[in-house]
Amino acid sequence: MVRSMVDAEWIAGDGMSTSGFLWTMREVGWQARRVLRPGGHVLMFIDWRMCELLASALESADLRRHPTLVWDKTYFGMGAIFRNQHEFIVHMSVGTPSPPQRQDVGNVLSFKPVTVADRDHPTEKPVDLLETLLSVVCPPGGHVIDPFMGVGTVGSAAVRLGLSFTGCELSEGFYRQAYSRLVNTSEAAAEANASACAGSQQRLL
Ligand SMILES: C[S@@+](CC[C@H](N)C(=O)[O-])C[C@H]1O[C@@H](n2cnc3c(N)ncnc32)[C@H](O)[C@@H]1O
């Protein structure tokens, strides 16, 4: 922990040491193991520095590891030598994984990041990418949990797929933004369903 930080900033301000990160992620792994169904999937975004450490921490909580996914951001950003264009997504399951809902998605996923102008959170993820991930691992009627939900992008993806969602967020500001985003997405989804129903009723008449 950085010496000048107050306790509440330890996680939120990314001030934890490598060991702090590892022990925290191990606990997250145990909690995932506790709340998920057997076969449930865990997907976590992580950069190249911490990828292997994160996977080890989760494996030490008795989660089963699967091939790491690559998020190809389609163009490069900063980087001293080779410029950064990707992020990793560590994939684990609780024991034998539940079968995929579709088999047409590879483990290199090309999606543009949310631009600085469009984003509400510094590490906001593109909802289309999250929707693709969930569409593979989450069965119809399934439940999605994001214990670090930021502005609720995973929740939006879940709602768009008709899945239920539970999210936690430390920052009140981000929590409020997540809440309104989820309300807006649910209303849009309900309207889309209503017009789809109206369309099918018209066809029946
Ligand atoms: C990497 S960001 C997630 C961004 C999110 N994927 C999005 O697209 O908006 C992690 C979030 O976890 C929150 N956080 C950190 N520690 C937490 C804790 N112990 N409980 C709940 N949320 C926490 C931070 O405030 C931050 O918004």
The ligand as an SDF file (V2000), in Angstrom:
LIG
                    3D

 27 29  0  0  0  0  0  0  0  0999 V2000
  -11.6970   -2.5360  -13.3680 C   0  0  0  0  0  0  0  0  0  0  0  0
  -13.0020   -1.6150  -12.7140 S   0  0  0  0  0  0  0  0  0  0  0  0
  -14.3910   -2.3690  -13.5180 C   0  0  0  0  0  0  0  0  0  0  0  0
  -14.8600   -1.6060  -14.7130 C   0  0  0  0  0  0  0  0  0  0  0  0
  -16.0730   -2.2710  -15.3580 C   0  0  0  0  0  0  0  0  0  0  0  0
  -15.6960   -3.4980  -15.9860 N   0  0  0  0  0  0  0  0  0  0  0  0
  -16.7200   -1.3680  -16.3780 C   0  0  0  0  0  0  0  0  0  0  0  0
  -16.7290   -1.6810  -17.5870 O   0  0  0  0  0  0  0  0  0  0  0  0
  -17.2370   -0.3120  -15.9520 O   0  0  0  0  0  0  0  0  0  0  0  0
  -13.1040   -2.2490  -11.1050 C   0  0  0  0  0  0  0  0  0  0  0  0
  -14.1470   -1.5710  -10.2220 C   0  0  0  0  0  0  0  0  0  0  0  0
  -14.1610   -2.2860   -8.9930 O   0  0  0  0  0  0  0  0  0  0  0  0
  -14.4600   -1.3780   -7.9530 C   0  0  0  0  0  0  0  0  0  0  0  0
  -14.0110   -2.0170   -6.7020 N   0  0  0  0  0  0  0  0  0  0  0  0
  -12.7740   -2.1170   -6.2120 C   0  0  0  0  0  0  0  0  0  0  0  0
  -12.7800   -2.8060   -5.0540 N   0  0  0  0  0  0  0  0  0  0  0  0
  -14.0520   -3.1570   -4.8090 C   0  0  0  0  0  0  0  0  0  0  0  0
  -14.6840   -3.8870   -3.7800 C   0  0  0  0  0  0  0  0  0  0  0  0
  -13.9970   -4.3720   -2.7610 N   0  0  0  0  0  0  0  0  0  0  0  0
  -16.0050   -4.0900   -3.8630 N   0  0  0  0  0  0  0  0  0  0  0  0
  -16.7150   -3.5900   -4.8980 C   0  0  0  0  0  0  0  0  0  0  0  0
  -16.1730   -2.8790   -5.9170 N   0  0  0  0  0  0  0  0  0  0  0  0
  -14.8530   -2.6680   -5.8670 C   0  0  0  0  0  0  0  0  0  0  0  0
  -13.7150   -0.1080   -8.3330 C   0  0  0  0  0  0  0  0  0  0  0  0
  -14.3190    1.0290   -7.7550 O   0  0  0  0  0  0  0  0  0  0  0  0
  -13.8450   -0.1270   -9.8780 C   0  0  0  0  0  0  0  0  0  0  0  0
  -14.9200    0.6820  -10.3130 O   0  0  0  0  0  0  0  0  0  0  0  0
  1  2  1  0
  2  3  1  0
  2 10  1  0
  3  4  1  0
  4  5  1  0
  5  6  1  0
  5  7  1  0
  7  8  2  0
  7  9  1  0
 10 11  1  0
 11 12  1  0
 11 26  1  0
 12 13  1  0
 13 14  1  0
 13 24  1  0
 14 15  1  0
 14 23  1  0
 15 16  2  0
 16 17  1  0
 17 18  1  0
 17 23  2  0
 18 19  1  0
 18 20  2  0
 20 21  1  0
 21 22  2  0
 22 23  1  0
 24 25  1  0
 24 26  1  0
 26 27  1  0
M  CHG  2   2   1   9  -1
M  END
$$$$
